[in-house]
Amino acid sequence: MQDPIPTVQHRKSEAQAQGHAGPASGRSGILEAAAVLIRWLLGLLFVYMGLSKALHPDLFLKLVRQYDLTSNPYFLNLIAAGLPWFEVFCGLLLLAGVAVRGAALMLLMMLIAFTPLVLQRALALAAANKLPLCLVKFDCGCGAGEVFACNKLVENCLLILASGWLLTGRGRRLCVRFSPFGTAPGRGPSNSGDAG
């Protein structure tokens, strides 16, 4: 004979069997939704920034020259022509949910490489104009026009954190294919160990 009034333990075991583990799964669902939102925002931002540079390659080339990365015109042109489209490509991958970890890794590496260059340029301008760092306003070449140095550095740090968070495997919901090497989202046990 079955107990007519289900006990708390009985409800917990039913919820676990249906995939609702209580508050922990609620937090996990919120984190996953936040990761998808961050993935989309990061994707939109890089598509926008990349297109704003790609549509004005001559202006972007002048901005790249500010950083004295190289004096070789071939490499300068390669950076000015290729980097914006690479950003657009990575942004589109994030929006579509294709190779999310790989796209996030590429953006993370790019941000880690360029953020110190932005800081170095801002410090040079601050010294030349005898201004505090946070009052330096310049076009860093990021696609947003003139920005205050401190705001840009904080923005880049937040973008680094967001890209790093996506590397942890968050943001799998609403993906076409989270990883090019594993199974599609929700289609197998190897999903949790996807790389790329």
C-alpha positions in Angstrom: 0.0 0.0 0.0 1.3 3.4 -1.0 1.6 6.3 1.4 -1.2 8.8 0.5 0.8 11.8 1.6 4.3 12.0 0.0 7.0 12.7 2.4 9.8 15.3 2.0 12.2 12.6 1.2 9.9 11.1 -1.4 9.5 14.5 -3.1 13.3 15.0 -3.2 13.9 11.6 -4.8 11.2 12.3 -7.4 12.7 15.7 -8.2 16.2 14.2 -8.5 14.8 11.5 -10.8 13.2 14.2 -13.0 16.5 16.2 -13.1 15.4 18.9 -10.6 18.0 18.7 -7.9 16.6 21.7 -6.0 18.4 25.0 -5.3 21.7 23.8 -6.7 20.2 23.1 -10.2 18.4 26.5 -10.0 21.7 28.3 -9.5 23.3 26.2 -12.2 20.5 27.1 -14.6 20.9 30.8 -13.8 24.7 30.6 -14.3 24.1 28.8 -17.6 21.6 31.4 -18.8 24.0 34.2 -17.7 26.8 32.5 -19.7 24.7 32.3 -22.8 23.8 36.0 -22.4 27.5 36.8 -21.9 28.4 34.7 -24.9 25.9 36.6 -27.1 27.0 40.0 -25.8 30.7 39.2 -26.4 29.8 37.9 -29.8 27.8 41.0 -30.7 30.6 43.3 -29.3 33.3 41.7 -31.4 31.2 41.6 -34.6 30.5 45.3 -34.1 34.0 46.3 -33.2 35.5 44.1 -36.0 33.2 45.5 -38.6 33.8 49.1 -37.5 37.5 48.5 -38.2 37.1 46.4 -41.3 34.9 49.0 -43.0 37.6 51.7 -42.5 40.9 49.8 -42.9 43.0 53.0 -43.7 42.0 54.6 -40.4 42.6 51.3 -38.5 46.1 51.0 -40.1 46.9 54.5 -38.8 45.8 53.5 -35.3 47.9 50.3 -35.5 51.0 52.3 -36.4 50.6 54.1 -33.0 51.7 51.0 -31.2 55.0 50.5 -33.0 54.4 46.8 -33.2 56.5 46.6 -36.4 57.9 48.9 -39.1 57.4 46.3 -41.8 54.5 47.6 -44.1 53.6 44.1 -45.0 52.9 43.1 -41.4 51.2 46.4 -40.7 48.8 45.8 -43.6 48.3 42.2 -42.6 47.3 43.2 -39.1 45.1 46.1 -40.3 43.4 43.9 -43.0 43.1 40.6 -41.1 42.5 41.4 -37.4 39.1 43.0 -37.9 37.8 40.1 -39.9 39.2 37.6 -37.3 37.3 39.5 -34.6 34.1 39.3 -36.7 34.6 35.6 -37.3 35.1 34.9 -33.6 32.1 37.0 -32.7 29.9 35.1 -35.2 31.1 31.8 -33.8 30.1 32.9 -30.3 26.7 34.1 -31.5 26.0 30.8 -33.3 27.4 28.7 -30.5 30.0 27.0 -32.8 33.4 26.2 -31.3 32.7 28.4 -28.3 35.8 27.4 -26.4 38.0 27.9 -29.4 36.5 31.3 -30.2 36.7 32.4 -26.5 40.4 31.2 -26.4 41.3 33.3 -29.5 39.6 36.4 -28.1 41.2 35.8 -24.7 44.7 35.6 -26.2 44.0 38.7 -28.3 42.8 40.6 -25.3 45.7 39.5 -23.2 48.1 40.6 -25.9 46.6 44.0 -26.7 45.6 45.2 -23.2 49.2 45.8 -22.1 49.8 47.6 -25.4 46.8 49.9 -24.7 48.2 50.5 -21.2 51.6 51.3 -22.6 50.2 53.7 -25.1 48.0 55.4 -22.5 51.0 55.8 -20.1 53.1 57.4 -22.9 50.3 59.8 -23.7 49.8 60.6 -20.0 53.5 61.3 -19.6 53.7 63.4 -22.8 50.7 65.5 -21.8 51.4 65.5 -18.0 47.9 64.1 -17.3 46.7 61.5 -14.9 46.2 58.1 -16.6 42.4 58.2 -16.2 42.2 61.5 -17.9 43.9 60.3 -21.0 41.4 60.0 -23.9 42.5 58.5 -27.2 41.5 56.2 -30.0 43.0 52.8 -29.0 42.0 51.2 -32.3 39.4 49.0 -30.6 36.6 50.2 -32.9 34.8 52.4 -30.3 36.5 55.8 -31.2 38.1 57.9 -28.5 37.8 56.4 -25.0 39.2 57.2 -21.6 42.2 54.9 -20.9 41.0 53.7 -17.5 37.5 52.9 -18.9 39.1 50.9 -21.7 41.4 49.0 -19.4 38.5 48.0 -17.1 36.4 47.0 -20.1 39.3 44.8 -21.4 39.7 43.2 -18.0 35.9 42.4 -18.0 36.1 41.0 -21.5 39.1 38.8 -20.4 37.1 37.5 -17.5 34.0 36.8 -19.7 36.2 35.0 -22.3 37.9 33.0 -19.5 34.5 32.1 -18.1 33.3 30.7 -21.4 36.5 28.6 -21.5 35.3 26.8 -18.4 32.5 25.2 -20.5 29.7 27.5 -19.6 27.3 28.8 -22.3 26.4 25.4 -23.9 22.7 26.2 -24.2 21.4 27.2 -27.6 24.7 26.2 -29.3 24.7 24.8 -32.8 27.9 22.9 -31.8 29.8 23.8 -28.7 33.0 22.0 -29.7 34.1 21.0 -33.1 35.6 17.8 -31.7 33.0 16.4 -29.3 29.3 15.6 -29.7 26.6 18.2 -30.2 25.1 19.7 -27.0 23.0 17.3 -25.1 23.8 14.4 -27.3 26.1 12.3 -25.3 28.1 11.7 -22.1 31.3 13.2 -23.6 29.6 16.6 -23.7 31.1 17.5 -20.4 34.6 16.9 -21.6 34.5 18.7 -24.9 37.6 20.6 -25.9 37.9 23.4 -28.3 
